[in-house]
């Protein structure tokens, strides 16, 4: 990653941290954390839960965020005691869970990983002062050799070097600029991740190479100063409040090595600890601790070696019935770099332990079970408006009501609109619908709504958030990322002609938090790539789909009723349009064409479906131009099919901001030739001279010529209508649209 991208990424992380800090301060000092704890203790679902905290080094080291300053750690322990948390040992916690015994309110376990000297110098005194139990997981090899873990050796080398660059191209890693703290941290993370797949010997060789490149002594005595000594461990082991557990020998990711190597890692660490301490070692912590670092075979090896549990680093609580060899732990981290802001560290800790602003990361790996057993994926759809029945709203309704309910749980949150027909249809199909009731994201109300939205998202344990339109793509994306939602997808529905510069800027900022983009057509993808710099590798085009069974050429029970209501005769030549009345839909172009063809088509009739801000203007326009008898304003209608069936030709002539029109697909499914402007994805739906005509935007004469050509050629109309129907069957069925979405959701979660 280039230094500029790293700085941009760091800027966004700092922005995210600042917002999280402000929210944490507000929640803590207004008493909302205490209220959340009280409500949890009253909840039957959450009451009997055990929280396990995971610490690493207690130190003031400048790099990464797993080092907790001693004064911050001291304040956190004081907070737990003052808030009356029930601190118990890990072994006691296992006994409660295994035997299905009642769990006292606010039960918490405190654990530490690795072999830091601070466990003796900073943790041990606090254990004795406050009489609290803790569990420490030790890696065998660093203790035996007195040399730190890979990441800690890296931290030492990067903190001591005066070099500005690190070249690891011979290791197929890359070349790094390390001129600043941020650049060093990014380099360390990448190198540490690379090292997980290396053997112990290769890790040592890589470290030696790095130390040599950075001109730092690989055998410096200081490197060993932060390592626990066996004498320290023996002294602590004599205190009954401290339990020791195993953490492998060499701290390998156990999923990246063979089963025989994993067995040696696990059993070796238990044997050496039991020999040294003359005590039974009962508990085990998986190195790195994510689900991708743990396999079923690894869990079985842990069980075979006589351990009573295995703890991960997956956020979440532990309840009766949970897998004792996949226990969740909340990793306590410190993102506060300013000494001044450390005064608020307790607020951040209090919010974290109550899990108010964070979703369990383990949800990311639960899309598909180990044996292919599919578990339900929770998807939240956010949309700016859900009321008008516009194309995007109808598309969303079709999507959430048709996804496989055995595999997906759907929720829809909308920012503006009233409960009506669309929401009722979703509710009838088991979709959760919520009105956020927010019109401006730049307001105090937006901050309040953010908290409400966070609680709702957390409660629903969302795996994927999919957004539609600007508010959702910015405000919704930011809150989702802040909460740690595993995957975020943005569904782009138009080419964005109406966006203001500040909106494009906000989109560019939030795009860093979006994992994938669904483009409604290729044209939209090209525009987003050009305007916002989104890589096409992150885009997937999924066309809208039409219900071919519903929109068929067969009769409709209300066909004749509507025909009579519109006073249509067999001799009438009917053209129509279905679009919201807004400037970009170019109704002025359409009406100019209608005026010009009037003298040539004596039996002309026009049906307009839709409502909107400019409708009144065009109703007056028709009166002024004596078109009242020709033009029928039907407004918003539920039964679109019955009206489109009346038409001989369907028109859609926007001049900007188009996406991929559902109205065009529905007309094609009904066997109607379509005249559409070359805007957005219209030319991807309509094949020129085969299923209709593609004309330039803002050209009423071209539109008039196309209408007249179809009027004078009934055979051409019929041929194009049949071709249009065939095209929808082959390319734009709703079943294909649903299938493509389901495939994308599984793909995104599997990454």
Number of C-alpha atoms within 10 A of each C-alpha: 13 11 16 10 10 16 15 14 16 15 12 16 14 14 12 15 15 14 15 18 20 14 19 25 19 14 21 20 11 11 10 15 23 17 13 16 19 14 13 18 17 12 11 10 10 15 20 23 23 30 24 29 21 23 21 22 24 23 20 13 15 13 18 17 16 18 20 21 17 17 13 20 22 15 15 18 19 15 16 18 14 9 13 12 16 16 22 19 20 24 15 11 20 19 13 18 21 16 10 13 12 12 17 15 19 21 18 22 23 21 26 23 22 26 28 25 20 17 25 18 14 18 19 19 12 17 16 13 9 11 11 19 19 22 21 25 23 27 28 25 20 22 21 12 10 18 20 22 18 20 16 17 17 20 17 19 22 23 15 13 16 13 14 13 16 18 16 16 10 8 10 9 13 14 15 20 17 21 13 11 14 17 21 22 19 19 23 20 14 13 18 15 13 14 20 21 16 16 14 15 9 12 17 14 12 18 19 16 16 19 22 13 16 19 14 19 15 16 11 10 9 10 17 18 14 18 22 23 18 14 9 14 21 13 12 17 16 11 13 9 17 19 23 24 26 30 28 28 23 19 23 23 22 27 18 17 16 12 15 9 13 22 21 15 23 27 20 21 24 27 15 18 20 17 10 11 16 11 12 16 21 19 25 27 28 28 24 18 19 19 19 13 17 19 14 11 15 20 16 12 18 23 15 12 15 15 20 18 20 23 24 25 23 20 23 25 22 22 22 18 10 13 15 17 22 21 23 28 24 22 21 17 17 17 18 19 12 8 8 8 10 17 12 17 19 21 22 24 22 22 23 18 22 18 20 21 22 22 25 21 19 18 21 20 17 18 23 16 10 11 6 8 10 15 13 17 24 18 22 25 22 27 24 23 23 25 16 19 19 19 18 25 18 14 17 20 20 20 20 24 17 14 17 15 15 10 14 18 20 26 22 24 23 22 21 17 17 15 13 11 13 17 21 12 14 20 15 10 15 14 19 17 18 16 16 18 17 16 15 13 17 9 11 10 13 18 13 11 16 20 16 12 19 18 15 14 22 19 11 16 17 26 28 24 25 24 27 22 18 20 22 25 26 22 18 27 27 21 21 29 19 19 21 18 23 21 22 27 25 25 25 24 24 26 25 21 12 11 12 9 9 9 15 16 14 15 19 17 16 18 22 13 20 20 15 23 25 22 25 24 26 19 22 25 24 17 17 23 15 11 14 15 12 19 14 13 8 13 22 19 17 21 24 27 22 27 17 20 11 13 22 18 17 10 11 16 9 13 17 14 12 15 16 11 9 18 12 17 12 7 9 17 18 22 22 22 24 26 24 23 21 14 14 16 19 19 23 16 19 22 20 15 20 24 15 15 18 15 10 10 15 12 15 20 24 22 21 21 19 19 21 14 10 13 17 11 10 15 15 13 15 17 12 10 10 12 19 15 12 16 22 18 16 14 17 18 13 10 12 16 21 20 22 28 23 21 22 23 26 24 26 24 29 25 21 21 17 23 23 27 24 22 20 25 28 25 29 34 30 24 29 31 32 34 26 25 26 20 25 26 22 25 18 15 26 26 17 16 12 16 27 28 22 24 19 15 18 18 16 22 16 16 29 20 14 20 22 14 13 20 20 11 10 12 11 18 22 17 16 25 25 20 22 28 25 16 20 24 18 9 15 25 20 22 15 18 19 20 14 15 16 16 10 17 19 14 11 17 18 12 8
